[in-house]
Amino acid sequence: MVLPGFDWQPSDDELALVPIYTQENGVPRVVTRIELMLARFEGGGARLVHRDRTLVHQDLRIRRIDLAGAIERLKQAHRPAGD
């Protein structure tokens, strides 16, 4: 997957079902799996707060095209056998 406006691709440890992006110094970057494992969502999913409370990601975003793909994968995963 090539991200528009970027000449890098997320590594395997940066991808989940839907990549979540945060802003760092005005530049979007993917929130890594490690960060997700060490944190929890607060504010209705608006913030990612780490367990030690030292780092907070705000202004979290996902891409619409990623969401569409994830919805399709979830539909396939929960389709009854024989369908």
mmCIF file of the N, C-alpha and C atoms, coordinates in Angstrom:
data_MODEL
# 
_entry.id   MODEL 
# 
loop_
_atom_site.group_PDB 
_atom_site.id 
_atom_site.type_symbol 
_atom_site.label_atom_id 
_atom_site.label_alt_id 
_atom_site.label_comp_id 
_atom_site.label_asym_id 
_atom_site.label_entity_id 
_atom_site.label_seq_id 
_atom_site.pdbx_PDB_ins_code 
_atom_site.Cartn_x 
_atom_site.Cartn_y 
_atom_site.Cartn_z 
_atom_site.occupancy 
_atom_site.B_iso_or_equiv 
_atom_site.pdbx_formal_charge 
_atom_site.auth_seq_id 
_atom_site.auth_comp_id 
_atom_site.auth_asym_id 
_atom_site.auth_atom_id 
_atom_site.pdbx_PDB_model_num 
ATOM 1   N N  . MET A 1 1  ? 0.849   -1.179  0.000  1.00 0.00 ? 1  MET A N  1 
ATOM 2   C CA . MET A 1 1  ? 0.000   0.000   0.000  1.00 0.00 ? 1  MET A CA 1 
ATOM 3   C C  . MET A 1 1  ? 0.886   1.231   0.000  1.00 0.00 ? 1  MET A C  1 
ATOM 4   N N  . VAL A 1 2  ? 0.739   2.083   -0.966 1.00 0.00 ? 2  VAL A N  1 
ATOM 5   C CA . VAL A 1 2  ? 1.479   3.335   -1.033 1.00 0.00 ? 2  VAL A CA 1 
ATOM 6   C C  . VAL A 1 2  ? 0.558   4.447   -0.576 1.00 0.00 ? 2  VAL A C  1 
ATOM 7   N N  . LEU A 1 3  ? 1.009   5.230   0.371  1.00 0.00 ? 3  LEU A N  1 
ATOM 8   C CA . LEU A 1 3  ? 0.210   6.322   0.902  1.00 0.00 ? 3  LEU A CA 1 
ATOM 9   C C  . LEU A 1 3  ? 0.418   7.564   0.054  1.00 0.00 ? 3  LEU A C  1 
ATOM 10  N N  . PRO A 1 4  ? -0.660  8.233   -0.337 1.00 0.00 ? 4  PRO A N  1 
ATOM 11  C CA . PRO A 1 4  ? -0.502  9.434   -1.153 1.00 0.00 ? 4  PRO A CA 1 
ATOM 12  C C  . PRO A 1 4  ? 0.315   10.500  -0.425 1.00 0.00 ? 4  PRO A C  1 
ATOM 13  N N  . GLY A 1 5  ? 1.258   11.075  -1.125 1.00 0.00 ? 5  GLY A N  1 
ATOM 14  C CA . GLY A 1 5  ? 2.069   12.132  -0.544 1.00 0.00 ? 5  GLY A CA 1 
ATOM 15  C C  . GLY A 1 5  ? 3.237   11.635  0.279  1.00 0.00 ? 5  GLY A C  1 
ATOM 16  N N  . PHE A 1 6  ? 3.430   10.323  0.336  1.00 0.00 ? 6  PHE A N  1 
ATOM 17  C CA . PHE A 1 6  ? 4.520   9.751   1.124  1.00 0.00 ? 6  PHE A CA 1 
ATOM 18  C C  . PHE A 1 6  ? 5.335   8.835   0.236  1.00 0.00 ? 6  PHE A C  1 
ATOM 19  N N  . ASP A 1 7  ? 6.641   8.778   0.457  1.00 0.00 ? 7  ASP A N  1 
ATOM 20  C CA . ASP A 1 7  ? 7.463   7.845   -0.285 1.00 0.00 ? 7  ASP A CA 1 
ATOM 21  C C  . ASP A 1 7  ? 7.930   6.704   0.614  1.00 0.00 ? 7  ASP A C  1 
ATOM 22  N N  . TRP A 1 8  ? 7.178   6.421   1.671  1.00 0.00 ? 8  TRP A N  1 
ATOM 23  C CA . TRP A 1 8  ? 7.440   5.271   2.528  1.00 0.00 ? 8  TRP A CA 1 
ATOM 24  C C  . TRP A 1 8  ? 6.163   4.458   2.632  1.00 0.00 ? 8  TRP A C  1 
ATOM 25  N N  . GLN A 1 9  ? 6.322   3.214   3.073  1.00 0.00 ? 9  GLN A N  1 
ATOM 26  C CA . GLN A 1 9  ? 5.172   2.361   3.298  1.00 0.00 ? 9  GLN A CA 1 
ATOM 27  C C  . GLN A 1 9  ? 5.228   1.873   4.736  1.00 0.00 ? 9  GLN A C  1 
ATOM 28  N N  . PRO A 1 10 ? 4.050   1.714   5.386  1.00 0.00 ? 10 PRO A N  1 
ATOM 29  C CA . PRO A 1 10 ? 4.056   1.211   6.755  1.00 0.00 ? 10 PRO A CA 1 
ATOM 30  C C  . PRO A 1 10 ? 4.644   -0.197  6.804  1.00 0.00 ? 10 PRO A C  1 
ATOM 31  N N  . SER A 1 11 ? 5.419   -0.486  7.839  1.00 0.00 ? 11 SER A N  1 
ATOM 32  C CA . SER A 1 11 ? 5.939   -1.834  8.023  1.00 0.00 ? 11 SER A CA 1 
ATOM 33  C C  . SER A 1 11 ? 4.863   -2.702  8.667  1.00 0.00 ? 11 SER A C  1 
ATOM 34  N N  . ASP A 1 12 ? 5.110   -4.010  8.739  1.00 0.00 ? 12 ASP A N  1 
ATOM 35  C CA . ASP A 1 12 ? 4.119   -4.931  9.289  1.00 0.00 ? 12 ASP A CA 1 
ATOM 36  C C  . ASP A 1 12 ? 3.750   -4.600  10.731 1.00 0.00 ? 12 ASP A C  1 
ATOM 37  N N  . ASP A 1 13 ? 4.703   -4.078  11.512 1.00 0.00 ? 13 ASP A N  1 
ATOM 38  C CA . ASP A 1 13 ? 4.379   -3.763  12.903 1.00 0.00 ? 13 ASP A CA 1 
ATOM 39  C C  . ASP A 1 13 ? 3.564   -2.480  13.038 1.00 0.00 ? 13 ASP A C  1 
ATOM 40  N N  . GLU A 1 14 ? 3.358   -1.766  11.935 1.00 0.00 ? 14 GLU A N  1 
ATOM 41  C CA . GLU A 1 14 ? 2.566   -0.546  11.965 1.00 0.00 ? 14 GLU A CA 1 
ATOM 42  C C  . GLU A 1 14 ? 1.135   -0.754  11.487 1.00 0.00 ? 14 GLU A C  1 
ATOM 43  N N  . LEU A 1 15 ? 0.834   -1.948  10.974 1.00 0.00 ? 15 LEU A N  1 
ATOM 44  C CA . LEU A 1 15 ? -0.486  -2.160  10.400 1.00 0.00 ? 15 LEU A CA 1 
ATOM 45  C C  . LEU A 1 15 ? -1.386  -2.964  11.319 1.00 0.00 ? 15 LEU A C  1 
ATOM 46  N N  . ALA A 1 16 ? -2.612  -2.586  11.381 1.00 0.00 ? 16 ALA A N  1 
ATOM 47  C CA . ALA A 1 16 ? -3.674  -3.333  12.071 1.00 0.00 ? 16 ALA A CA 1 
ATOM 48  C C  . ALA A 1 16 ? -4.771  -3.534  11.029 1.00 0.00 ? 16 ALA A C  1 
ATOM 49  N N  . LEU A 1 17 ? -5.981  -3.838  11.448 1.00 0.00 ? 17 LEU A N  1 
ATOM 50  C CA . LEU A 1 17 ? -7.075  -4.006  10.499 1.00 0.00 ? 17 LEU A CA 1 
ATOM 51  C C  . LEU A 1 17 ? -7.263  -2.721  9.706  1.00 0.00 ? 17 LEU A C  1 
ATOM 52  N N  . VAL A 1 18 ? -7.173  -1.592  10.377 1.00 0.00 ? 18 VAL A N  1 
ATOM 53  C CA . VAL A 1 18 ? -7.241  -0.276  9.733  1.00 0.00 ? 18 VAL A CA 1 
ATOM 54  C C  . VAL A 1 18 ? -6.103  0.569   10.302 1.00 0.00 ? 18 VAL A C  1 
ATOM 55  N N  . PRO A 1 19 ? -5.191  1.045   9.464  1.00 0.00 ? 19 PRO A N  1 
ATOM 56  C CA . PRO A 1 19 ? -4.135  1.913   9.976  1.00 0.00 ? 19 PRO A CA 1 
ATOM 57  C C  . PRO A 1 19 ? -4.727  3.190   10.585 1.00 0.00 ? 19 PRO A C  1 
ATOM 58  N N  . ILE A 1 20 ? -4.226  3.551   11.756 1.00 0.00 ? 20 ILE A N  1 
ATOM 59  C CA . ILE A 1 20 ? -4.650  4.770   12.440 1.00 0.00 ? 20 ILE A CA 1 
ATOM 60  C C  . ILE A 1 20 ? -3.500  5.753   12.331 1.00 0.00 ? 20 ILE A C  1 
ATOM 61  N N  . TYR A 1 21 ? -3.810  6.975   11.943 1.00 0.00 ? 21 TYR A N  1 
ATOM 62  C CA . TYR A 1 21 ? -2.798  8.001   11.750 1.00 0.00 ? 21 TYR A CA 1 
ATOM 63  C C  . TYR A 1 21 ? -2.904  9.055   12.838 1.00 0.00 ? 21 TYR A C  1 
ATOM 64  N N  . THR A 1 22 ? -1.747  9.599   13.203 1.00 0.00 ? 22 THR A N  1 
ATOM 65  C CA . THR A 1 22 ? -1.660  10.732  14.106 1.00 0.00 ? 22 THR A CA 1 
ATOM 66  C C  . THR A 1 22 ? -0.777  11.777  13.444 1.00 0.00 ? 22 THR A C  1 
ATOM 67  N N  . GLN A 1 23 ? -0.745  12.951  13.997 1.00 0.00 ? 23 GLN A N  1 
ATOM 68  C CA . GLN A 1 23 ? 0.099   14.032  13.472 1.00 0.00 ? 23 GLN A CA 1 
ATOM 69  C C  . GLN A 1 23 ? 1.299   14.214  14.385 1.00 0.00 ? 23 GLN A C  1 
ATOM 70  N N  . GLU A 1 24 ? 2.477   14.285  13.797 1.00 0.00 ? 24 GLU A N  1 
ATOM 71  C CA . GLU A 1 24 ? 3.693   14.635  14.542 1.00 0.00 ? 24 GLU A CA 1 
ATOM 72  C C  . GLU A 1 24 ? 4.385   15.755  13.779 1.00 0.00 ? 24 GLU A C  1 
ATOM 73  N N  . ASN A 1 25 ? 4.475   16.909  14.409 1.00 0.00 ? 25 ASN A N  1 
ATOM 74  C CA . ASN A 1 25 ? 5.078   18.082  13.772 1.00 0.00 ? 25 ASN A CA 1 
ATOM 75  C C  . ASN A 1 25 ? 4.431   18.385  12.426 1.00 0.00 ? 25 ASN A C  1 
ATOM 76  N N  . GLY A 1 26 ? 3.115   18.198  12.371 1.00 0.00 ? 26 GLY A N  1 
ATOM 77  C CA . GLY A 1 26 ? 2.366   18.504  11.165 1.00 0.00 ? 26 GLY A CA 1 
ATOM 78  C C  . GLY A 1 26 ? 2.432   17.448  10.078 1.00 0.00 ? 26 GLY A C  1 
ATOM 79  N N  . VAL A 1 27 ? 3.093   16.325  10.363 1.00 0.00 ? 27 VAL A N  1 
ATOM 80  C CA . VAL A 1 27 ? 3.243   15.255  9.374  1.00 0.00 ? 27 VAL A CA 1 
ATOM 81  C C  . VAL A 1 27 ? 2.494   14.017  9.865  1.00 0.00 ? 27 VAL A C  1 
ATOM 82  N N  . PRO A 1 28 ? 1.617   13.437  9.024  1.00 0.00 ? 28 PRO A N  1 
ATOM 83  C CA . PRO A 1 28 ? 0.908   12.237  9.460  1.00 0.00 ? 28 PRO A CA 1 
ATOM 84  C C  . PRO A 1 28 ? 1.842   11.031  9.542  1.00 0.00 ? 28 PRO A C  1 
ATOM 85  N N  . ARG A 1 29 ? 1.596   10.188  10.543 1.00 0.00 ? 29 ARG A N  1 
ATOM 86  C CA . ARG A 1 29 ? 2.326   8.924   10.645 1.00 0.00 ? 29 ARG A CA 1 
ATOM 87  C C  . ARG A 1 29 ? 1.392   7.873   11.225 1.00 0.00 ? 29 ARG A C  1 
ATOM 88  N N  . VAL A 1 30 ? 1.683   6.619   10.920 1.00 0.00 ? 30 VAL A N  1 
ATOM 89  C CA . VAL A 1 30 ? 0.870   5.507   11.386 1.00 0.00 ? 30 VAL A CA 1 
ATOM 90  C C  . VAL A 1 30 ? 1.192   5.230   12.848 1.00 0.00 ? 30 VAL A C  1 
ATOM 91  N N  . VAL A 1 31 ? 0.159   5.052   13.663 1.00 0.00 ? 31 VAL A N  1 
ATOM 92  C CA . VAL A 1 31 ? 0.328   4.630   15.051 1.00 0.00 ? 31 VAL A CA 1 
ATOM 93  C C  . VAL A 1 31 ? 0.688   3.144   15.020 1.00 0.00 ? 31 VAL A C  1 
ATOM 94  N N  . THR A 1 32 ? 1.787   2.760   15.665 1.00 0.00 ? 32 THR A N  1 
ATOM 95  C CA . THR A 1 32 ? 2.271   1.382   15.598 1.00 0.00 ? 32 THR A CA 1 
ATOM 96  C C  . THR A 1 32 ? 1.461   0.448   16.490 1.00 0.00 ? 32 THR A C  1 
ATOM 97  N N  . ARG A 1 33 ? 1.574   -0.846  16.214 1.00 0.00 ? 33 ARG A N  1 
ATOM 98  C CA . ARG A 1 33 ? 0.896   -1.852  17.054 1.00 0.00 ? 33 ARG A CA 1 
ATOM 99  C C  . ARG A 1 33 ? 1.379   -1.771  18.496 1.00 0.00 ? 33 ARG A C  1 
ATOM 100 N N  . ILE A 1 34 ? 2.659   -1.542  18.681 1.00 0.00 ? 34 ILE A N  1 
ATOM 101 C CA . ILE A 1 34 ? 3.211   -1.424  20.039 1.00 0.00 ? 34 ILE A CA 1 
ATOM 102 C C  . ILE A 1 34 ? 2.528   -0.278  20.780 1.00 0.00 ? 34 ILE A C  1 
ATOM 103 N N  . GLU A 1 35 ? 2.393   0.862   20.126 1.00 0.00 ? 35 GLU A N  1 
ATOM 104 C CA . GLU A 1 35 ? 1.725   2.002   20.745 1.00 0.00 ? 35 GLU A CA 1 
ATOM 105 C C  . GLU A 1 35 ? 0.286   1.647   21.107 1.00 0.00 ? 35 GLU A C  1 
ATOM 106 N N  . LEU A 1 36 ? -0.390  0.928   20.207 1.00 0.00 ? 36 LEU A N  1 
ATOM 107 C CA . LEU A 1 36 ? -1.781  0.542   20.477 1.00 0.00 ? 36 LEU A CA 1 
ATOM 108 C C  . LEU A 1 36 ? -1.872  -0.427  21.647 1.00 0.00 ? 36 LEU A C  1 
ATOM 109 N N  . MET A 1 37 ? -0.908  -1.349  21.759 1.00 0.00 ? 37 MET A N  1 
ATOM 110 C CA . MET A 1 37 ? -0.933  -2.314  22.862 1.00 0.00 ? 37 MET A CA 1 
ATOM 111 C C  . MET A 1 37 ? -0.668  -1.648  24.211 1.00 0.00 ? 37 MET A C  1 
ATOM 112 N N  . LEU A 1 38 ? 0.075   -0.555  24.207 1.00 0.00 ? 38 LEU A N  1 
ATOM 113 C CA . LEU A 1 38 ? 0.443   0.124   25.451 1.00 0.00 ? 38 LEU A CA 1 
ATOM 114 C C  . LEU A 1 38 ? -0.471  1.295   25.780 1.00 0.00 ? 38 LEU A C  1 
ATOM 115 N N  . ALA A 1 39 ? -1.598  1.384   25.094 1.00 0.00 ? 39 ALA A N  1 
ATOM 116 C CA . ALA A 1 39 ? -2.458  2.553   25.256 1.00 0.00 ? 39 ALA A CA 1 
ATOM 117 C C  . ALA A 1 39 ? -3.923  2.139   25.262 1.00 0.00 ? 39 ALA A C  1 
ATOM 118 N N  . ARG A 1 40 ? -4.745  3.146   25.500 1.00 0.00 ? 40 ARG A N  1 
ATOM 119 C CA . ARG A 1 40 ? -6.188  2.935   25.399 1.00 0.00 ? 40 ARG A CA 1 
ATOM 120 C C  . ARG A 1 40 ? -6.805  4.178   24.769 1.00 0.00 ? 40 ARG A C  1 
ATOM 121 N N  . PHE A 1 41 ? -7.954  3.969   24.139 1.00 0.00 ? 41 PHE A N  1 
ATOM 122 C CA . PHE A 1 41 ? -8.673  5.077   23.537 1.00 0.00 ? 41 PHE A CA 1 
ATOM 123 C C  . PHE A 1 41 ? -9.523  5.751   24.597 1.00 0.00 ? 41 PHE A C  1 
ATOM 124 N N  . GLU A 1 42 ? -9.561  7.062   24.560 1.00 0.00 ? 42 GLU A N  1 
ATOM 125 C CA . GLU A 1 42 ? -10.400 7.857   25.455 1.00 0.00 ? 42 GLU A CA 1 
ATOM 126 C C  . GLU A 1 42 ? -11.130 8.901   24.631 1.00 0.00 ? 42 GLU A C  1 
ATOM 127 N N  . GLY A 1 43 ? -12.099 9.529   25.251 1.00 0.00 ? 43 GLY A N  1 
ATOM 128 C CA . GLY A 1 43 ? -12.831 10.598  24.581 1.00 0.00 ? 43 GLY A CA 1 
ATOM 129 C C  . GLY A 1 43 ? -13.579 10.108  23.361 1.00 0.00 ? 43 GLY A C  1 
ATOM 130 N N  . GLY A 1 44 ? -14.185 8.917   23.480 1.00 0.00 ? 44 GLY A N  1 
ATOM 131 C CA . GLY A 1 44 ? -14.922 8.371   22.356 1.00 0.00 ? 44 GLY A CA 1 
ATOM 132 C C  . GLY A 1 44 ? -14.033 7.993   21.185 1.00 0.00 ? 44 GLY A C  1 
ATOM 133 N N  . GLY A 1 45 ? -12.768 7.696   21.461 1.00 0.00 ? 45 GLY A N  1 
ATOM 134 C CA . GLY A 1 45 ? -11.828 7.326   20.418 1.00 0.00 ? 45 GLY A CA 1 
ATOM 135 C C  . GLY A 1 45 ? -11.066 8.505   19.845 1.00 0.00 ? 45 GLY A C  1 
ATOM 136 N N  . ALA A 1 46 ? -11.244 9.686   20.420 1.00 0.00 ? 46 ALA A N  1 
ATOM 137 C CA . ALA A 1 46 ? -10.570 10.879  19.906 1.00 0.00 ? 46 ALA A CA 1 
ATOM 138 C C  . ALA A 1 46 ? -9.106  10.969  20.336 1.00 0.00 ? 46 ALA A C  1 
ATOM 139 N N  . ARG A 1 47 ? -8.763  10.304  21.440 1.00 0.00 ? 47 ARG A N  1 
ATOM 140 C CA . ARG A 1 47 ? -7.394  10.355  21.963 1.00 0.00 ? 47 ARG A CA 1 
ATOM 141 C C  . ARG A 1 47 ? -6.897  8.945   22.230 1.00 0.00 ? 47 ARG A C  1 
ATOM 142 N N  . LEU A 1 48 ? -5.603  8.749   22.047 1.00 0.00 ? 48 LEU A N  1 
ATOM 143 C CA . LEU A 1 48 ? -4.937  7.510   22.415 1.00 0.00 ? 48 LEU A CA 1 
ATOM 144 C C  . LEU A 1 48 ? -3.997  7.854   23.557 1.00 0.00 ? 48 LEU A C  1 
ATOM 145 N N  . VAL A 1 49 ? -4.308  7.337   24.742 1.00 0.00 ? 49 VAL A N  1 
ATOM 146 C CA . VAL A 1 49 ? -3.555  7.680   25.947 1.00 0.00 ? 49 VAL A CA 1 
ATOM 147 C C  . VAL A 1 49 ? -2.763  6.456   26.394 1.00 0.00 ? 49 VAL A C  1 
ATOM 148 N N  . HIS A 1 50 ? -1.462  6.625   26.525 1.00 0.00 ? 50 HIS A N  1 
ATOM 149 C CA . HIS A 1 50 ? -0.600  5.531   26.950 1.00 0.00 ? 50 HIS A CA 1 
ATOM 150 C C  . HIS A 1 50 ? -0.790  5.247   28.429 1.00 0.00 ? 50 HIS A C  1 
ATOM 151 N N  . ARG A 1 51 ? -0.543  4.003   28.801 1.00 0.00 ? 51 ARG A N  1 
ATOM 152 C CA . ARG A 1 51 ? -0.753  3.580   30.189 1.00 0.00 ? 51 ARG A CA 1 
ATOM 153 C C  . ARG A 1 51 ? 0.013   4.443   31.182 1.00 0.00 ? 51 ARG A C  1 
ATOM 154 N N  . ASP A 1 52 ? 1.225   4.853   30.823 1.00 0.00 ? 52 ASP A N  1 
ATOM 155 C CA . ASP A 1 52 ? 2.010   5.667   31.761 1.00 0.00 ? 52 ASP A CA 1 
ATOM 156 C C  . ASP A 1 52 ? 1.637   7.147   31.703 1.00 0.00 ? 52 ASP A C  1 
ATOM 157 N N  . ARG A 1 53 ? 0.655   7.480   30.865 1.00 0.00 ? 53 ARG A N  1 
ATOM 158 C CA . ARG A 1 53 ? 0.090   8.827   30.741 1.00 0.00 ? 53 ARG A CA 1 
ATOM 159 C C  . ARG A 1 53 ? 1.097   9.869   30.243 1.00 0.00 ? 53 ARG A C  1 
ATOM 160 N N  . THR A 1 54 ? 2.274   9.453   29.771 1.00 0.00 ? 54 THR A N  1 
ATOM 161 C CA . THR A 1 54 ? 3.267   10.433  29.314 1.00 0.00 ? 54 THR A CA 1 
ATOM 162 C C  . THR A 1 54 ? 3.077   10.848  27.866 1.00 0.00 ? 54 THR A C  1 
ATOM 163 N N  . LEU A 1 55 ? 2.359   10.039  27.086 1.00 0.00 ? 55 LEU A N  1 
ATOM 164 C CA . LEU A 1 55 ? 2.207   10.357  25.674 1.00 0.00 ? 55 LEU A CA 1 
ATOM 165 C C  . LEU A 1 55 ? 0.744   10.237  25.287 1.00 0.00 ? 55 LEU A C  1 
ATOM 166 N N  . VAL A 1 56 ? 0.231   11.255  24.647 1.00 0.00 ? 56 VAL A N  1 
ATOM 167 C CA . VAL A 1 56 ? -1.152  11.259  24.190 1.00 0.00 ? 56 VAL A CA 1 
ATOM 168 C C  . VAL A 1 56 ? -1.157  11.610  22.710 1.00 0.00 ? 56 VAL A C  1 
ATOM 169 N N  . HIS A 1 57 ? -1.813  10.784  21.924 1.00 0.00 ? 57 HIS A N  1 
ATOM 170 C CA . HIS A 1 57 ? -2.022  11.109  20.512 1.00 0.00 ? 57 HIS A CA 1 
ATOM 171 C C  . HIS A 1 57 ? -3.434  11.647  20.369 1.00 0.00 ? 57 HIS A C  1 
ATOM 172 N N  . GLN A 1 58 ? -3.556  12.780  19.729 1.00 0.00 ? 58 GLN A N  1 
ATOM 173 C CA . GLN A 1 58 ? -4.863  13.365  19.467 1.00 0.00 ? 58 GLN A CA 1 
ATOM 174 C C  . GLN A 1 58 ? -5.025  13.526  17.964 1.00 0.00 ? 58 GLN A C  1 
ATOM 175 N N  . ASP A 1 59 ? -6.194  13.919  17.558 1.00 0.00 ? 59 ASP A N  1 
ATOM 176 C CA . ASP A 1 59 ? -6.465  14.117  16.143 1.00 0.00 ? 59 ASP A CA 1 
ATOM 177 C C  . ASP A 1 59 ? -6.179  12.838  15.354 1.00 0.00 ? 59 ASP A C  1 
ATOM 178 N N  . LEU A 1 60 ? -6.696  11.719  15.876 1.00 0.00 ? 60 LEU A N  1 
ATOM 179 C CA . LEU A 1 60 ? -6.519  10.432  15.212 1.00 0.00 ? 60 LEU A CA 1 
ATOM 180 C C  . LEU A 1 60 ? -7.391  10.369  13.974 1.00 0.00 ? 60 LEU A C  1 
ATOM 181 N N  . ARG A 1 61 ? -6.867  9.716   12.938 1.00 0.00 ? 61 ARG A N  1 
ATOM 182 C CA . ARG A 1 61 ? -7.598  9.626   11.671 1.00 0.00 ? 61 ARG A CA 1 
ATOM 183 C C  . ARG A 1 61 ? -7.381  8.265   11.036 1.00 0.00 ? 61 ARG A C  1 
ATOM 184 N N  . ILE A 1 62 ? -8.340  7.884   10.213 1.00 0.00 ? 62 ILE A N  1 
ATOM 185 C CA . ILE A 1 62 ? -8.185  6.741   9.331  1.00 0.00 ? 62 ILE A CA 1 
ATOM 186 C C  . ILE A 1 62 ? -8.585  7.188   7.936  1.00 0.00 ? 62 ILE A C  1 
ATOM 187 N N  . ARG A 1 63 ? -8.109  6.455   6.932  1.00 0.00 ? 63 ARG A N  1 
ATOM 188 C CA . ARG A 1 63 ? -8.471  6.799   5.567  1.00 0.00 ? 63 ARG A CA 1 
ATOM 189 C C  . ARG A 1 63 ? -9.747  6.063   5.180  1.00 0.00 ? 63 ARG A C  1 
ATOM 190 N N  . ARG A 1 64 ? -10.610 6.722   4.471  1.00 0.00 ? 64 ARG A N  1 
ATOM 191 C CA . ARG A 1 64 ? -11.876 6.137   4.041  1.00 0.00 ? 64 ARG A CA 1 
ATOM 192 C C  . ARG A 1 64 ? -11.653 4.846   3.255  1.00 0.00 ? 64 ARG A C  1 
ATOM 193 N N  . ILE A 1 65 ? -10.666 4.832   2.391  1.00 0.00 ? 65 ILE A N  1 
ATOM 194 C CA . ILE A 1 65 ? -10.410 3.636   1.591  1.00 0.00 ? 65 ILE A CA 1 
ATOM 195 C C  . ILE A 1 65 ? -9.986  2.456   2.469  1.00 0.00 ? 65 ILE A C  1 
ATOM 196 N N  . ASP A 1 66 ? -9.252  2.716   3.549  1.00 0.00 ? 66 ASP A N  1 
ATOM 197 C CA . ASP A 1 66 ? -8.866  1.655   4.479  1.00 0.00 ? 66 ASP A CA 1 
ATOM 198 C C  . ASP A 1 66 ? -10.079 1.119   5.223  1.00 0.00 ? 66 ASP A C  1 
ATOM 199 N N  . LEU A 1 67 ? -10.976 2.008   5.598  1.00 0.00 ? 67 LEU A N  1 
ATOM 200 C CA . LEU A 1 67 ? -12.180 1.604   6.314  1.00 0.00 ? 67 LEU A CA 1 
ATOM 201 C C  . LEU A 1 67 ? -13.059 0.717   5.441  1.00 0.00 ? 67 LEU A C  1 
ATOM 202 N N  . ALA A 1 68 ? -13.201 1.068   4.174  1.00 0.00 ? 68 ALA A N  1 
ATOM 203 C CA . ALA A 1 68 ? -14.017 0.268   3.252  1.00 0.00 ? 68 ALA A CA 1 
ATOM 204 C C  . ALA A 1 68 ? -13.460 -1.146  3.140  1.00 0.00 ? 68 ALA A C  1 
ATOM 205 N N  . GLY A 1 69 ? -12.154 -1.275  3.035  1.00 0.00 ? 69 GLY A N  1 
ATOM 206 C CA . GLY A 1 69 ? -11.528 -2.596  2.965  1.00 0.00 ? 69 GLY A CA 1 
ATOM 207 C C  . GLY A 1 69 ? -11.712 -3.396  4.239  1.00 0.00 ? 69 GLY A C  1 
ATOM 208 N N  . ALA A 1 70 ? -11.604 -2.732  5.386  1.00 0.00 ? 70 ALA A N  1 
ATOM 209 C CA . ALA A 1 70 ? -11.779 -3.412  6.669  1.00 0.00 ? 70 ALA A CA 1 
ATOM 210 C C  . ALA A 1 70 ? -13.210 -3.903  6.845  1.00 0.00 ? 70 ALA A C  1 
ATOM 211 N N  . ILE A 1 71 ? -14.174 -3.110  6.437  1.00 0.00 ? 71 ILE A N  1 
ATOM 212 C CA . ILE A 1 71 ? -15.574 -3.526  6.531  1.00 0.00 ? 71 ILE A CA 1 
ATOM 213 C C  . ILE A 1 71 ? -15.806 -4.764  5.685  1.00 0.00 ? 71 ILE A C  1 
ATOM 214 N N  . GLU A 1 72 ? -15.241 -4.801  4.501  1.00 0.00 ? 72 GLU A N  1 
ATOM 215 C CA . GLU A 1 72 ? -15.397 -5.971  3.627  1.00 0.00 ? 72 GLU A CA 1 
ATOM 216 C C  . GLU A 1 72 ? -14.755 -7.209  4.249  1.00 0.00 ? 72 GLU A C  1 
ATOM 217 N N  . ARG A 1 73 ? -13.557 -7.059  4.838  1.00 0.00 ? 73 ARG A N  1 
ATOM 218 C CA . ARG A 1 73 ? -12.899 -8.200  5.497  1.00 0.00 ? 73 ARG A CA 1 
ATOM 219 C C  . ARG A 1 73 ? -13.717 -8.690  6.677  1.00 0.00 ? 73 ARG A C  1 
ATOM 220 N N  . LEU A 1 74 ? -14.305 -7.782  7.446  1.00 0.00 ? 74 LEU A N  1 
ATOM 221 C CA . LEU A 1 74 ? -15.145 -8.187  8.581  1.00 0.00 ? 74 LEU A CA 1 
ATOM 222 C C  . LEU A 1 74 ? -16.395 -8.915  8.109  1.00 0.00 ? 74 LEU A C  1 
ATOM 223 N N  . LYS A 1 75 ? -16.989 -8.452  7.023  1.00 0.00 ? 75 LYS A N  1 
ATOM 224 C CA . LYS A 1 75 ? -18.161 -9.142  6.472  1.00 0.00 ? 75 LYS A CA 1 
ATOM 225 C C  . LYS A 1 75 ? -17.801 -10.565 6.079  1.00 0.00 ? 75 LYS A C  1 
ATOM 226 N N  . GLN A 1 76 ? -16.650 -10.739 5.432  1.00 0.00 ? 76 GLN A N  1 
ATOM 227 C CA . GLN A 1 76 ? -16.213 -12.070 5.010  1.00 0.00 ? 76 GLN A CA 1 
ATOM 228 C C  . GLN A 1 76 ? -15.929 -12.965 6.216  1.00 0.00 ? 76 GLN A C  1 
ATOM 229 N N  . ALA A 1 77 ? -15.335 -12.398 7.250  1.00 0.00 ? 77 ALA A N  1 
ATOM 230 C CA . ALA A 1 77 ? -14.976 -13.182 8.439  1.00 0.00 ? 77 ALA A CA 1 
ATOM 231 C C  . ALA A 1 77 ? -16.212 -13.657 9.201  1.00 0.00 ? 77 ALA A C  1 
ATOM 232 N N  . HIS A 1 78 ? -17.295 -12.930 9.130  1.00 0.00 ? 78 HIS A N  1 
ATOM 233 C CA . HIS A 1 78 ? -18.494 -13.261 9.905  1.00 0.00 ? 78 HIS A CA 1 
ATOM 234 C C  . HIS A 1 78 ? -19.622 -13.813 9.044  1.00 0.00 ? 78 HIS A C  1 
ATOM 235 N N  . ARG A 1 79 ? -19.300 -14.185 7.822  1.00 0.00 ? 79 ARG A N  1 
ATOM 236 C CA . ARG A 1 79 ? -20.303 -14.775 6.936  1.00 0.00 ? 79 ARG A CA 1 
ATOM 237 C C  . ARG A 1 79 ? -20.521 -16.227 7.361  1.00 0.00 ? 79 ARG A C  1 
ATOM 238 N N  . PRO A 1 80 ? -21.776 -16.651 7.524  1.00 0.00 ? 80 PRO A N  1 
ATOM 239 C CA . PRO A 1 80 ? -22.068 -18.043 7.891  1.00 0.00 ? 80 PRO A CA 1 
ATOM 240 C C  . PRO A 1 80 ? -21.515 -19.019 6.848  1.00 0.00 ? 80 PRO A C  1 
ATOM 241 N N  . ALA A 1 81 ? -21.130 -20.187 7.329  1.00 0.00 ? 81 ALA A N  1 
ATOM 242 C CA . ALA A 1 81 ? -20.594 -21.218 6.426  1.00 0.00 ? 81 ALA A CA 1 
ATOM 243 C C  . ALA A 1 81 ? -21.622 -21.560 5.365  1.00 0.00 ? 81 ALA A C  1 
ATOM 244 N N  . GLY A 1 82 ? -21.164 -21.736 4.131  1.00 0.00 ? 82 GLY A N  1 
ATOM 245 C CA . GLY A 1 82 ? -22.061 -22.071 3.041  1.00 0.00 ? 82 GLY A CA 1 
ATOM 246 C C  . GLY A 1 82 ? -22.561 -20.881 2.255  1.00 0.00 ? 82 GLY A C  1 
ATOM 247 N N  . ASP A 1 83 ? -22.324 -19.673 2.725  1.00 0.00 ? 83 ASP A N  1 
ATOM 248 C CA . ASP A 1 83 ? -22.746 -18.461 1.996  1.00 0.00 ? 83 ASP A CA 1 
ATOM 249 C C  . ASP A 1 83 ? -21.669 -18.011 1.046  1.00 0.00 ? 83 ASP A C  1 
# 
